[in-house]
């Protein structure tokens, strides 16, 4: 059973029999279907059913010669709305099944983002037509969480948003130059990190770490598409799973200049989310590649 089912409002499914009934229902009452040829010559098919706005269950499998859908696996999905352009987005197939991971560099975070690809059929279709090299792509990222907390906001200094944006832009340029081997950029980044370490060492004696660190976005555990995040809440919505009547929080989060949405079961969130407060938790990062011809 997929542990992130509860993130979209299926927290009370306890055994495989209940899960089978749910998946059979999705297979029979799916709302959309997308197919594309895969490398084995088969007809890779995705069937999707939503149980709340932009979230639900995706079935993946193949259609046989009699055009009968053969279910192979499923996963809970949550679709993001925030769209962002990245220069280089790579897609790699997982070894054990027809699922894919996307990879892109986010210089504002200073890490490579790895996400679970939601629209595999669209990717395979573009790949089959040899159009990937001619397409401009953007990403819609989203996160599913099964454990989170709400933290109070930190007091912000008097630095304006324009100054913050300029500082972030300059640091992004330094990171890009350092990756290309610029020794001056590497030295400047090293000095900045040393100054940051010195400041934190002085403040940590008298302050809590979460009053010093306002946001972060870090890889978590051994699974490459899981991240430990802390971000400021920009928008909150409480939605209901139409099948189970469980309530799910949908939050728009800003973490280190990355804006994305997170969904979490109301029962799994400690605290009351409000705009301006912060969300802290572990997310499973998903992403949809939007192809622009």
N, C-alpha and C positions, 0 to 999 in steps of 0.2 A: 504494500500500500504506500502511495506517495505521501511523504510526511507533510508536504506543502498543500495538501488538499484542504486542511483546516484554515489556511490563509484566505481562501475564497468562500468560506462558510460551510465546509463539510467537516466540522470538528467532531461530530457524533457518530461517524461511521466506524464501527468497531471490528468488523471481521470481513473476510474475503467474500462471503456470500452477499452482504450488503453492498460491497463495492461492485460485485458482478452485476447486480440488479441496476445499479446506477450507470455503469458503463453500457449495459444493454439498452437502457433508456436513451442514453446519448447517441448510440449508434442508430437507433430507430427514429429518433426525433431530432436529429441534427438540423441546424439552421443554415449552415453553409458548407460547401465542399469545394476543394481545390485539388487538382491533379496535375502531375508532371512526370515525365519519364526520368528514371534514375539510371545510374551507370550500368546496372545489370539488365537493362532493357525492360524492366517492369514498369507498371503504372503506379507510381507513388501517390498516395491519396491522403489528404487531411480532412477530417470531419470535425466541425466545431459547433459547440452549443454553449450559449451564454446563460448564466444563472443570476447575473447582476450586470449592471452597465460595465462593459469592457472586460469582464472576467467570466471564466467558465472552464470547460474541459475540452481539450483537444485530443482526438483519436487519430492515430497514424497507422497506416498499413498499406496494402496493395489491393488492387482490383484484379481478380483472376480473369481467365479467358471467358468465363460466363458473366463477366461484369459484376461479380459478387465481391463485396468488400471483405477483406480478411484483416481483422484487427491484430496489430502487433504490439502496440503499447499506447499509453496515454500519458498526459501530464496536465496539471492545472496551469492556466495561463491568466495573465493580467496585462492588458494593453495600455501602454503609456500614451500620453498626448504631446509631451514636450519633444520637439524635433530639433536635432542638432546636426550640423555638417561636420564630418571628419574626412580628412584627406585620404587616408588609406584604411580601408576596412577589409580584413581577410576573413575567410570562412574555411573552417576545417571540419571534416566529418569525424564523428566519434567512432571508435573502433568496433564497439559491440553491436551497434544498430544504426539505422538510417536516421540519425539525428546529428545536428551540427552546432558548432560553437563559433561565435564571431569574435574577432580580436581587433581592437583599434587603440591607438595611442592618444591619451588625453593629457596634453602637456600642462594644463592647469592643475591637474592632480599629481602629475609626475609619475604616473603608473600606466601600464597597459590595461585597458578594460577588456575583460573576457566575459561574454554573455551567452546565454542559451538562446539560439536562434528560433524565433517563433514561426516565421513564414518560410519554411523550407521549400514548399512547392513553388513559391514565387522565385526563389533563388535558383532552383533546378530548371525552371522554365527559362529564365534569363541566361543561364549557363548553356542550356541546350541550343539556344539561338545565337550563342557566341556574342552576346551583347554586353557582357559584364565590363569589358574594357572601355566601352563607349558610354556607359551609364554614369551619371552623377548620383551618389547615394547620400541619404541622410539616415539618422538613427532615431528611433523612439525607444528609449530605455525605461524599464519599470522593474520594481522589486517586489517579491513576495516575502513576508516575514511571519514567523511563528512565535516570536518572542521579542518584546520591545518595551521600552520605558519612555516616559515623557519627562524631560528635564526643563527646569526654568531657564529663561534666557539669561545671557550675560550682559552686563552693562557695556555698551559700546562707547568707544572714544569719539572724539570730535572730528575724526578724519572723514571727509566727505566720500560719497560713493564714487565720484570721479577720481579722487586720489587713490581709493582702493582699486578701482578698475585699472588705473595706470600702473600701479605697483604690480598687480597680477599680470598685466600685459608684459611688463619688463622682465618679470621672473620667467614667464613662459618663453620669451625670446632667449633668455640665458640658458634655460634647459635645452632648447632646440640647438643652440650653438654648442653647448657642452656635449650633446649627443653626436655632433659632427666633428668633435675633437678639438674645439677651441679651448686652449689652455687658460686664457684669461677668464672665460666664462666659468670654467671648472673651478678656478681659484676664487672667483667672486661668490659662487654658490657655496663653496666650502666655508668662506668667511661668514656668509649669512647664516649658515647652519650653526657655526660656532657661537655667533652672537645670540641666536635663538636658544641654544642649549644653556648659555650663561644666564639669560633672562629667566628661563624656566626653572633653573636650579635655585635662583634666588627667591622666586615667588612660591615655589612648591612647599617651602618651609612653613608658610603661613596661610596658603590658600589651597582650596581643593583643585584637583587637576582639571575638572570640567568647568571651572571658572577661568582657567587660563586657555584651555583648548576649546574653542567655540564650535568647530566642526572638524571632522576627519572622514576619510574614505580609505579603508585598508583591506587588503586580501585577508580572508578568514579561513582557517582550517586547510584541509588537503584538497578540497574541491575548488577548482580554479574559478568558478563563476559565483562563489559565495564571498560576501564582503561584510565587514563590520563597519557600520556607518554612524555618524552623528551629524545631523543637519537641522537647519532651521525650517520650521513648518511655515509654508506660505499659504496653504489652502487646506481645509479639512472638509470631508464629506462622509456621512454615515449612510451606507447602503445596506439593503437586505437581500440575502440569497432567497430567490423565489421558491426554491425547492425545499430548503431546510428551515427557512425563516430566521436563520442566524444573521447577526449584524456584523458588518465589516467596515472598518475605517479605511478610507482612501485619503492619503495625504500627499500633497505636493511638497517635496523637500529640496532645499538648496544646501549642497555640501561642497564647499570649496569651489564655487562657481559652476558646479554641475547641478542642473535642475532635472529632477525625475520624480516619478510617483511611486508610492509604496502602498500596498494593501496588507492589512493585518486583521485577523479576527478580533472583535471587541473583547472577547474573553482572554486573549493573549497579550493585551496591552495594559501595562501598569501606568495609571495616571490618565488625566483627561487632556486630549490634544486640543490645542488652540493655536491660532495664528500668532507667530512670534516665539512660541515655545519651541523646544527642540525634541527631535525623535532620536533615540539611541537604540540600535538593535542590529541583528544579523539579517541580511537579505540574500535571497537567491535572485541574481540579476538576469533578467530576460531582455531581449531586444528584437525589434522588428526593423528590417532594412527596407527603406522606401526607395524604390528605383525611379529615377527621373531620366527619361530618354533625352 
